[in-house]
Amino acid sequence: MTRLVLVRHGETEWHAENRYAGTSDVALTPRGLEQARRLAAWAAGARPDAVWCSDLTRARRTAARSAEAVGARLHVDERLRELDFGQGEGLTRAEMERKFPAELRAFLDDPVAAHLPGGEDPDAAARRFTGCLDDIAGRTPGGRVLVVAHSTAIRLALCRLLGVPLKDYRRRFPSLGNCALTEIRLRDGEAALLEFNTPLER
């Protein structure tokens, strides 16, 4: 049994405008860097056995402080990347409504069967992400691991692991706060949700 603390990276420059970042490499804001600092303070107390992250800069910079705080090597894996939103990358919902209104409406109705034009299949994204989590659990049996990744990828993985239909990921898990804590227990591909979207500042 391994406990995995899944964390969305700190706030980015596109956060305030609610732009879809996906695989675009967007920088953290000063607030995002402060959130990374607070996550590192949490890690210093929680002492996870390992720290993993996506290869995108916003996740790496968020995770690096926590790895340093616990004296751990930072494991970087591209399978923990965010979902690629294709033609939606860098756009707000209003901009997508102007550019491809029919496709956006289909996406909002079923974001898996009708993912954004040119984007990644969410089912494939869920498989790659949970495959990485299985590997992490296999490398740290009985341990606790901090995994810094991305909002949609984490929500898709939660659905896959907890038996929730993938198409419901936006409805069942409507949002994840930056650097909020979501913890699961994973054993032999079976998961239990221990904590969800808990903010660091309480």
C-alpha positions as CSV (number, residue, x, y, z in Angstrom):
1,M,0.0,0.0,0.0
2,T,1.3,3.4,-1.0
3,R,-0.2,6.8,-0.2
4,L,0.0,9.4,-3.0
5,V,-0.5,13.1,-2.3
6,L,-1.6,14.6,-5.6
7,V,-1.1,18.3,-5.9
8,R,-1.9,20.8,-8.7
9,H,1.1,23.1,-9.4
10,G,1.1,26.8,-8.2
11,E,-0.8,29.6,-9.9
12,T,0.4,30.5,-13.4
13,E,0.2,33.6,-15.5
14,W,-2.8,32.3,-17.3
15,H,-4.7,31.4,-14.1
16,A,-6.4,34.8,-13.6
17,E,-7.9,34.8,-17.1
18,N,-8.8,31.1,-16.8
19,R,-7.0,30.1,-20.0
20,Y,-6.5,26.5,-20.8
21,A,-2.8,25.8,-20.3
22,G,-2.6,22.1,-21.2
23,T,0.9,21.2,-22.4
24,S,1.8,24.9,-22.9
25,D,4.8,25.8,-20.7
26,V,3.4,28.7,-18.7
27,A,5.3,30.4,-15.9
28,L,4.3,30.6,-12.3
29,T,3.2,34.0,-10.9
30,P,4.7,35.4,-7.7
31,R,1.6,34.0,-5.9
32,G,2.3,30.6,-7.5
33,L,5.9,30.7,-6.2
34,E,4.5,31.6,-2.7
35,Q,2.2,28.6,-2.9
36,A,5.2,26.4,-3.8
37,R,6.9,27.7,-0.7
38,R,4.0,26.8,1.5
39,L,3.8,23.4,-0.1
40,A,7.5,22.9,0.7
41,A,6.8,23.9,4.3
42,W,4.1,21.3,4.4
43,A,6.5,18.7,3.0
44,A,9.1,19.6,5.6
45,G,6.6,18.5,8.2
46,A,5.0,15.6,6.4
47,R,8.3,14.2,5.2
48,P,7.1,12.3,2.1
49,D,9.4,9.4,1.0
50,A,9.7,10.7,-2.5
51,V,8.7,13.7,-4.7
52,W,7.6,13.3,-8.3
53,C,6.3,15.8,-10.9
54,S,5.4,16.5,-14.5
55,D,8.1,17.7,-16.8
56,L,6.3,21.0,-17.4
57,T,8.0,24.0,-15.8
58,R,5.1,25.0,-13.6
59,A,5.0,21.6,-12.0
60,R,8.8,21.3,-11.8
61,R,9.2,24.6,-10.1
62,T,6.5,23.9,-7.6
63,A,7.9,20.5,-6.8
64,A,11.5,21.4,-6.6
65,R,11.1,23.4,-3.3
66,S,9.4,20.4,-1.7
67,A,12.1,18.0,-2.9
68,E,14.8,20.3,-1.5
69,A,12.9,20.7,1.8
70,V,13.0,16.9,2.4
71,G,16.4,16.3,0.9
72,A,14.9,14.1,-1.9
73,R,15.8,13.7,-5.5
74,L,13.1,15.2,-7.8
75,H,11.7,12.5,-10.1
76,V,10.4,14.0,-13.3
77,D,8.1,12.0,-15.6
78,E,6.3,13.3,-18.7
79,R,3.5,10.9,-18.1
80,L,2.3,13.2,-15.4
81,R,1.8,16.0,-17.9
82,E,-1.5,17.9,-18.3
83,L,-4.0,16.9,-20.9
84,D,-3.2,18.5,-24.3
85,F,-6.2,20.7,-25.1
86,G,-5.3,21.0,-28.8
87,Q,-6.8,24.1,-30.4
88,G,-8.1,25.2,-27.0
89,E,-4.5,25.8,-25.7
90,G,-4.1,29.3,-24.4
91,L,-7.8,30.2,-24.9
92,T,-10.5,31.2,-22.5
93,R,-14.0,29.6,-22.8
94,A,-15.3,32.8,-24.4
95,E,-12.6,32.7,-27.0
96,M,-13.4,29.1,-27.8
97,E,-17.0,30.0,-28.1
98,R,-16.1,32.4,-30.9
99,K,-13.6,30.1,-32.6
100,F,-15.4,26.7,-32.5
101,P,-18.8,27.0,-30.8
102,A,-20.2,23.6,-31.8
103,E,-17.1,21.7,-30.7
104,L,-17.1,23.6,-27.4
105,R,-20.7,22.8,-26.7
106,A,-20.0,19.1,-27.5
107,F,-17.0,19.2,-25.1
108,L,-19.0,20.7,-22.3
109,D,-21.6,18.0,-22.8
110,D,-19.1,15.1,-22.9
111,P,-15.5,16.1,-22.5
112,V,-14.2,12.6,-23.3
113,A,-16.2,11.6,-26.3
114,A,-15.9,15.1,-27.8
115,H,-12.6,16.4,-26.5
116,L,-11.4,19.7,-27.8
117,P,-10.3,19.8,-31.5
118,G,-6.7,18.5,-32.0
119,G,-6.5,17.6,-28.3
120,E,-5.4,14.5,-26.5
121,D,-7.9,11.7,-25.9
122,P,-8.8,12.0,-22.2
123,D,-9.0,8.2,-21.9
124,A,-5.4,7.9,-23.1
125,A,-4.4,10.6,-20.7
126,A,-6.0,8.8,-17.8
127,R,-4.2,5.6,-18.7
128,R,-0.7,7.2,-19.0
129,F,-1.2,9.1,-15.7
130,T,-2.5,6.2,-13.7
131,G,0.2,4.0,-15.2
132,C,2.8,6.4,-13.8
133,L,1.1,6.3,-10.4
134,D,1.2,2.5,-10.4
135,D,4.9,2.7,-11.2
136,I,5.5,5.2,-8.4
137,A,3.6,3.0,-5.9
138,G,5.6,0.0,-7.0
139,R,8.9,1.9,-6.4
140,T,7.7,3.1,-3.0
141,P,5.7,0.3,-1.4
142,G,4.4,1.3,2.1
143,G,5.6,4.8,1.6
144,R,4.0,8.3,1.1
145,V,4.8,10.2,-2.1
146,L,4.2,13.8,-3.2
147,V,3.1,14.0,-6.8
148,V,2.9,17.5,-8.3
149,A,1.0,17.6,-11.6
150,H,-2.1,19.2,-13.2
151,S,-5.8,19.8,-12.6
152,T,-7.4,17.9,-15.5
153,A,-4.9,15.0,-15.4
154,I,-5.4,14.5,-11.7
155,R,-9.2,14.6,-12.0
156,L,-9.2,12.1,-14.8
157,A,-6.9,9.8,-12.8
158,L,-9.2,10.0,-9.8
159,C,-12.2,9.0,-11.9
160,R,-10.3,6.1,-13.4
161,L,-9.0,4.9,-10.0
162,L,-12.3,5.4,-8.1
163,G,-14.6,3.9,-10.7
164,V,-16.2,7.2,-11.8
165,P,-17.1,7.6,-15.5
166,L,-14.4,9.7,-17.1
167,K,-17.0,11.9,-18.9
168,D,-18.1,13.1,-15.4
169,Y,-14.7,14.4,-14.3
170,R,-15.7,18.0,-14.7
171,R,-18.9,17.5,-12.8
172,R,-17.7,15.1,-10.0
173,F,-14.4,17.0,-9.4
174,P,-15.2,20.5,-10.6
175,S,-12.0,22.1,-9.6
176,L,-8.6,21.7,-7.8
177,G,-7.0,24.5,-5.9
178,N,-3.4,25.4,-6.7
179,C,-1.2,23.4,-4.3
180,A,-4.2,21.9,-2.5
181,L,-3.8,18.4,-1.1
182,T,-5.6,15.3,-2.5
183,E,-4.5,12.0,-1.1
184,I,-5.2,8.5,-2.2
185,R,-4.2,5.1,-1.0
186,L,-3.1,2.8,-3.9
187,R,-2.6,-0.9,-3.8
188,D,-2.5,-3.3,-6.8
189,G,-4.3,-0.7,-8.9
190,E,-7.1,-0.2,-6.4
191,A,-7.5,3.2,-4.8
192,A,-9.2,4.8,-1.8
193,L,-9.7,8.6,-1.5
194,L,-8.4,9.8,1.8
195,E,-8.5,13.6,1.3
196,F,-9.6,15.9,-1.5
197,N,-8.7,19.4,-2.5
198,T,-7.6,20.5,1.0
199,P,-6.0,24.0,0.9
200,L,-2.7,24.5,2.6
201,E,-3.8,27.6,4.5
202,R,-6.4,26.7,7.0
